[in-house]
């Protein structure tokens, strides 16, 4: 190995860049640069070629090819199991849909039973984490019942953060069932200033068993829902009253041409009054809801 090769191996990246730029800009003959830095001309040309390739790559027009590789993922079984959870919980995919996706896109054969077992394992781990949470910061609890098929699911949510501290499938929604699960939550620190719920007798009786006389205020959803139902009914009645009034007006016009309009005059007046009342009532209920 000659002396120029030894010197070249000791040059730092920044020094190599500097020499490459000097060769590209031709500020000094290559022979002089080689003698000054005790390196070969071949080495200097190699550095200038690297720099030139880097410049061409930096200023090359972008092709935006859809087939370009964006990134690589190290696909492991653990990653695939995370994907299964994401597909079910985030994308709401069916078990068979997950099986098809893994088969068609990843060439990874699996079955519905495996997916079920993985979800059961994740559910058990999540239950341990949920049971370790401190629920003392919850000041206002929102309680309700939803249904999975015909099976009730008891729900409790923190009004401030929307954190779900209770999501329990149960066979019943009576006072004992609600009281049992609320007492379990109380052991984790749940002690809200008050709760908000509908008028469900089991829910309210269960809260009384768990928290005594702690206030349970009524929600507005069910009232709004009932008012919306009433508004829709009144709107249909208003449309019907309008149709009856228009029909009587058409008959009245025809009767006038025949000189027989007097019997319809009273009916038309009542129809107009009824239409006005129903339309106004429907508007009032709609305004109340909005």
C-alpha positions in Angstrom: 0.0 0.0 0.0 1.5 3.4 -1.0 1.6 6.5 1.1 -1.2 8.3 -0.9 -3.6 5.4 -0.1 -2.8 5.6 3.6 -3.5 9.3 3.7 -6.8 8.9 1.8 -8.1 6.4 4.3 -7.6 8.9 7.1 -9.5 11.8 5.5 -12.8 12.7 7.2 -16.1 12.8 5.3 -16.1 16.6 5.5 -12.6 16.8 4.0 -13.6 14.4 1.2 -16.6 16.7 0.4 -14.3 19.7 0.3 -11.9 18.0 -2.1 -14.8 16.8 -4.3 -16.1 20.3 -4.5 -12.7 21.7 -5.5 -12.4 19.2 -8.3 -16.0 19.9 -9.5 -15.5 23.7 -9.4 -12.0 23.4 -11.0 -10.6 26.0 -8.7 -7.2 24.2 -8.9 -5.7 21.6 -11.1 -6.3 18.0 -9.9 -2.5 17.3 -10.1 -1.8 20.2 -7.6 -4.6 19.0 -5.3 -3.2 15.5 -5.3 0.3 16.7 -4.4 -1.0 19.2 -1.8 -3.1 16.6 0.1 -0.8 13.6 -0.7 -3.5 11.6 -2.4 -3.8 10.1 -5.8 -5.7 11.8 -8.7 -7.8 8.6 -9.0 -9.0 9.1 -5.5 -9.9 12.7 -6.2 -11.9 11.7 -9.3 -13.7 9.1 -7.3 -14.8 11.7 -4.7 -15.9 14.1 -7.4 -18.0 11.4 -9.1 -19.7 10.6 -5.8 -20.5 14.3 -5.3 -21.7 14.7 -8.9 -24.0 11.6 -8.5 -25.4 13.1 -5.3 -26.1 16.4 -7.0 -27.9 14.7 -9.9 -30.0 12.7 -7.5 -30.9 15.7 -5.5 -32.1 17.7 -8.5 -33.6 14.9 -10.5 -37.3 15.4 -11.2 -39.7 13.4 -9.1 -41.5 10.6 -11.0 -44.3 10.1 -8.3 -44.6 6.5 -9.4 -47.2 4.6 -7.5 -45.0 1.5 -7.6 -42.2 3.2 -5.7 -41.4 1.6 -2.4 -42.3 4.0 0.4 -41.1 2.0 3.4 -40.4 -1.5 4.6 -42.1 -3.1 7.6 -40.6 -6.0 9.6 -43.6 -8.3 9.6 -43.7 -10.5 12.7 -46.4 -12.5 14.3 -46.7 -10.0 17.0 -47.2 -7.2 14.4 -49.9 -9.4 12.6 -51.7 -9.9 15.9 -51.7 -6.1 16.4 -53.1 -5.7 12.9 -55.9 -8.2 13.8 -56.9 -6.1 16.8 -56.8 -2.9 14.7 -59.0 -4.4 11.9 -61.6 -5.6 14.4 -61.6 -2.7 16.9 -60.8 0.3 14.6 -62.1 -0.9 11.2 -65.0 -2.9 12.7 -64.1 -5.8 10.4 -65.7 -9.2 10.7 -63.6 -12.2 11.7 -63.9 -13.6 8.2 -62.9 -10.3 6.7 -59.7 -10.4 8.7 -59.1 -13.9 7.5 -59.5 -12.9 3.8 -57.2 -9.8 4.2 -54.4 -11.8 5.8 -54.7 -14.4 3.1 -54.9 -12.1 0.1 -52.4 -9.4 1.1 -50.0 -11.1 3.4 -50.3 -14.7 2.2 -50.7 -15.6 5.9 -53.2 -18.4 6.5 -55.3 -18.1 9.7 -58.8 -19.1 10.9 -61.7 -17.6 12.7 -60.9 -19.5 15.9 -57.4 -18.0 16.0 -58.8 -14.5 15.7 -61.3 -15.2 18.5 -58.6 -16.5 20.8 -56.3 -13.5 20.1 -59.2 -11.1 20.9 -60.0 -13.0 24.1 -56.4 -12.8 25.2 -56.3 -9.1 24.5 -59.6 -8.6 26.3 -58.2 -10.3 29.4 -55.1 -8.1 29.3 -57.3 -5.0 28.9 -59.5 -6.0 31.8 -56.5 -6.1 34.1 -55.4 -2.7 33.0 -59.0 -1.3 33.4 -59.3 -2.7 36.9 -56.1 -0.9 37.9 -57.3 2.5 36.9 -57.9 5.2 39.5 -61.5 6.5 39.0 -61.3 9.1 41.8 -60.9 12.0 39.3 -64.4 11.3 37.8 -66.7 14.1 39.0 -69.7 13.5 36.8 -70.7 10.0 35.6 -72.9 9.3 32.6 -74.7 6.0 33.0 -76.9 4.2 30.4 -77.7 0.8 28.9 -76.9 -0.3 25.4 -77.6 -3.6 23.8 -75.6 -6.2 22.0 -78.4 -8.1 20.3 -80.9 -8.7 23.1 -78.2 -8.6 25.8 -77.9 -5.5 27.9 -74.5 -3.8 28.3 -74.0 -1.4 31.3 -72.1 1.7 30.4 -70.4 4.4 32.6 -68.5 7.4 31.1 -66.6 10.3 32.6 -68.4 13.4 31.4 -65.2 15.5 31.3 -62.8 13.1 29.5 -65.3 10.7 27.9 -63.3 7.9 29.5 -65.4 4.7 29.6 -64.9 3.3 33.1 -67.8 0.8 32.8 -68.7 -1.4 29.9 -70.1 -4.7 31.2 -72.2 -7.2 29.4 -74.8 -8.5 31.8 -77.8 -10.9 31.8 -80.0 -8.4 33.5 -80.2 -4.6 34.0 -82.0 -4.6 37.4 -80.9 -2.8 40.6 -78.8 -5.7 41.9 -76.8 -5.9 38.6 -76.2 -2.1 38.4 -75.4 -1.9 42.1 -72.8 -4.8 41.9 -70.9 -3.2 39.0 -71.1 0.3 40.5 -69.7 -1.0 43.8 -66.8 -2.6 41.9 -66.1 0.8 40.3 -66.3 2.4 43.7 -63.5 0.1 44.9 -61.4 1.8 42.2 -62.2 5.2 43.6 -65.3 6.1 41.7 -67.2 8.7 43.8 -68.8 11.3 41.5 -70.5 14.4 42.8 -73.5 13.4 40.7 -74.5 11.3 37.7 -76.7 11.8 34.7 -78.9 9.0 33.4 -82.4 8.2 31.9 -85.3 7.2 34.0 -84.5 3.5 34.0 -85.7 2.1 37.3 -83.0 -0.6 37.6 -80.2 1.9 36.9 -81.4 4.5 39.4 -82.1 1.9 42.1 -78.7 0.3 41.6 -77.0 3.7 42.0 -78.9 4.3 45.2 -77.7 0.9 46.5 -74.1 1.8 45.6 -73.9 5.6 46.4 -76.8 6.3 48.6 -78.6 9.6 48.1 -76.0 10.9 45.5 -78.0 12.9 42.9 -78.8 11.4 39.6 -80.0 14.0 37.1 -82.1 13.2 34.1 -80.6 13.4 30.6 -82.0 15.5 27.8 -81.5 12.9 25.0 -84.7 11.0 25.7 -86.7 14.3 26.0 -85.3 15.5 22.7 -86.0 12.2 21.1 -89.6 12.3 22.3 -90.0 15.9 21.2 -88.5 15.0 17.8 -91.1 12.2 17.4 -93.8 14.6 18.4 -92.5 17.2 15.9 -92.5 14.7 13.1 -96.1 13.6 13.9 -97.2 17.3 14.0 -95.4 17.9 10.7 -97.3 15.1 9.1 -100.6 16.4 10.5 -99.8 19.9 9.1 -99.2 18.5 5.7 -102.4 16.6 5.8 -104.3 19.7 7.0 -102.8 21.7 4.1 -103.9 19.0 1.6 -107.4 19.0 3.0 -107.6 22.8 2.8 -106.3 22.8 -0.8 -108.8 20.1 -1.7 -111.7 22.2 -0.2 -110.5 25.3 -2.0 -110.6 23.5 -5.3 -114.1 22.2 -4.6 -115.1 25.7 -3.5 -113.9 27.2 -6.8 -115.8 24.6 -8.7 -119.0 25.1 -6.6 -118.8 28.8 -7.2 -119.0 28.3 -10.9 -122.2 26.3 -10.3 -123.6 28.6 -7.7 -123.4 26.1 -4.9 -120.5 27.4 -2.7 -122.4 28.1 0.5 -122.3 24.6 2.0 -118.5 24.4 1.6 -117.8 27.9 3.1 -118.0 26.7 6.7 -115.9 23.6 6.1 -113.2 25.6 4.3 -113.1 28.1 7.2 -112.6 25.3 9.8 -110.0 23.6 7.6 -108.0 26.9 7.4 -108.2 27.4 11.1 -107.1 23.8 11.8 -104.2 24.1 9.4 -103.0 27.3 11.0 -103.1 25.8 14.5 -101.3 22.6 13.5 -98.6 24.4 11.5 -97.9 26.9 14.4 -97.7 24.0 16.9 -95.3 22.1 14.7 -93.1 25.2 14.4 -93.1 25.8 18.1 -92.0 22.2 18.9 -89.3 22.4 16.2 -88.0 25.7 17.7 -88.0 24.1 21.2 -85.8 21.2 19.9 -83.4 23.4 18.1 
